[in-house]
Amino acid sequence: MSIPFADLPLFSLGTAALAWISRNALRQPGSHGFWRFFAWETILGLSVLNRDAVGPQLLSESLLQFSLVPAGLGLLALIRRGKTGVERADTALLGFERTTRLVTQGIYRHIRHPMYLALLALNWGMFFRAPSVTGVALAALASAFLLRTAYAEEAESVAYFGEPYRDYMKRSWRFIPWIY
């Protein structure tokens, strides 16, 4: 199964939007934004591939709706407690990512990457709309890109926040509390 020719304009428009959002990060290979772009791209491909799927989709819809929870809680915590500032002028970061204060409260008390957890849930939710060999390849690839994104972001956070971030890593989980 591949993306139908009729869906190429939709995929191309999505790609253009993601490339625009990620333009600064794409100039910095290895940054978390660089890897996140490729995760977004594979999730976009999976979404376009399965956009017209029909049938019983309890697992899919559950994952898609769940994805809103960690995304919302994570973004809210960063905005409320992260204190964005010009002193963190890394152009690869999106505006809300330019936090100058380490956020370890709320959802961040338990997991370091709630927004990547949200993207993982979105990714697999889109896969389960219409499972296929192509779909599982895209979902697995997106998951690998999201893991690589998390590793890169952790290295960036250690470089910026130092020992406090290392301590935070010891008492929190990457994606799923008490599991991973």
C-alpha positions in Angstrom: 0.0 0.0 0.0 1.3 3.4 -0.9 0.1 7.0 -0.7 -2.4 7.4 -3.6 -1.5 9.9 -6.3 -4.5 12.0 -5.5 -3.2 12.5 -1.9 0.2 13.8 -3.1 -0.9 17.4 -3.0 -2.1 17.0 0.6 1.2 15.3 1.6 3.2 17.9 -0.3 1.4 20.8 1.4 1.9 19.1 4.8 5.6 18.6 4.0 6.0 22.3 3.0 4.4 23.4 6.3 6.5 21.1 8.4 9.7 22.2 6.5 8.8 25.8 7.2 8.2 25.2 10.9 11.5 23.2 11.0 13.6 25.4 8.7 16.1 26.5 11.4 16.3 23.0 12.9 17.0 21.4 9.5 20.1 23.6 9.3 21.4 21.9 12.4 21.6 18.2 11.8 21.6 16.3 15.0 19.4 18.8 16.9 16.2 17.4 18.3 14.2 19.6 15.9 16.1 18.0 13.0 15.0 14.5 14.1 11.5 15.7 15.0 11.0 16.9 11.5 11.5 13.3 10.2 9.2 12.0 12.9 6.5 14.5 11.8 7.0 13.6 8.2 6.5 9.8 8.7 3.4 10.5 10.9 2.1 12.8 8.1 2.7 10.0 5.6 0.9 7.5 7.8 -2.0 10.0 8.4 -2.4 10.6 4.7 -2.2 6.9 4.0 -4.9 6.0 6.5 -7.0 9.2 6.3 -10.0 7.5 4.7 -10.0 4.3 6.8 -13.3 3.0 8.0 -14.4 0.3 10.3 -14.1 -0.5 14.0 -11.4 1.7 15.4 -11.6 1.6 19.2 -7.9 1.3 19.8 -7.1 3.9 17.1 -9.5 6.5 18.5 -8.4 5.8 22.1 -4.8 6.5 21.2 -5.7 9.5 19.1 -7.7 11.0 22.0 -5.1 10.1 24.6 -2.5 11.9 22.6 -4.2 15.2 23.4 -3.6 14.7 27.2 0.2 14.6 27.4 0.5 17.2 24.6 -1.8 19.6 26.4 -0.4 19.1 29.9 3.2 19.3 28.6 2.6 22.5 26.6 0.7 24.1 29.5 3.5 23.2 32.0 6.2 24.7 29.7 4.2 27.9 29.1 3.4 28.3 32.8 6.7 27.3 34.4 9.3 27.2 31.7 10.0 31.0 31.5 11.0 31.4 27.9 13.6 34.1 27.3 16.0 35.6 24.7 19.0 34.3 26.6 18.2 30.9 25.1 18.4 32.0 21.6 19.0 28.6 19.9 17.3 29.1 16.5 16.6 25.4 16.2 14.1 25.6 19.1 10.5 26.6 18.7 9.3 29.5 20.8 7.7 27.5 23.6 10.9 25.3 23.8 13.2 28.2 24.7 12.7 27.6 28.4 15.2 29.1 30.7 13.9 27.3 33.8 13.9 23.5 34.1 10.3 22.3 34.4 10.0 19.3 36.7 6.4 19.8 37.9 3.1 18.6 36.6 3.4 15.9 34.0 7.1 16.6 33.8 7.4 15.2 37.4 7.0 11.8 36.0 8.0 11.9 32.3 10.6 14.0 30.5 8.9 14.0 27.1 5.1 14.2 27.3 4.8 15.8 23.9 6.8 13.0 22.3 4.6 10.5 24.1 1.7 12.4 22.5 3.3 12.0 19.1 3.9 8.3 19.7 0.2 7.9 20.6 -0.8 9.9 17.5 1.5 7.8 15.4 0.2 4.4 16.5 -3.4 5.7 16.6 -3.1 6.6 12.9 -1.5 3.2 12.2 -4.4 1.3 13.9 -6.9 3.1 11.7 -5.9 0.7 8.9 -3.0 -1.6 9.8 -0.8 -2.5 6.8 2.8 -3.5 6.1 3.5 0.0 4.8 1.8 1.5 7.8 3.8 -0.6 10.3 7.0 0.4 8.6 6.0 4.1 8.8 4.9 3.8 12.4 8.1 2.0 13.5 10.2 4.6 11.6 8.3 7.4 13.3 8.8 5.8 16.7 12.6 5.5 16.0 12.8 9.1 15.0 10.9 10.2 18.1 13.3 8.2 20.3 16.2 9.8 18.5 14.5 13.2 19.0 14.3 12.5 22.8 18.0 11.5 23.0 19.0 14.7 21.2 16.8 16.9 23.3 18.2 15.3 26.5 21.7 16.0 25.3 20.7 19.6 24.6 19.1 19.9 28.0 22.2 18.6 29.8 24.3 21.1 27.9 22.0 24.0 28.9 20.8 23.1 32.4 23.8 20.9 33.5 23.7 18.8 36.6 20.1 19.7 37.6 18.9 18.1 34.4 21.1 15.0 35.0 19.5 14.7 38.5 16.1 15.1 36.9 16.8 12.3 34.5 17.6 10.0 37.4 14.2 10.6 39.0 11.9 10.7 35.9 11.0 8.4 33.0 11.5 9.1 29.3 8.0 8.4 28.1 6.0 6.1 30.3 6.2 6.3 34.1 7.7 3.2 35.9 8.2 1.5 32.5 10.5 3.6 30.2 
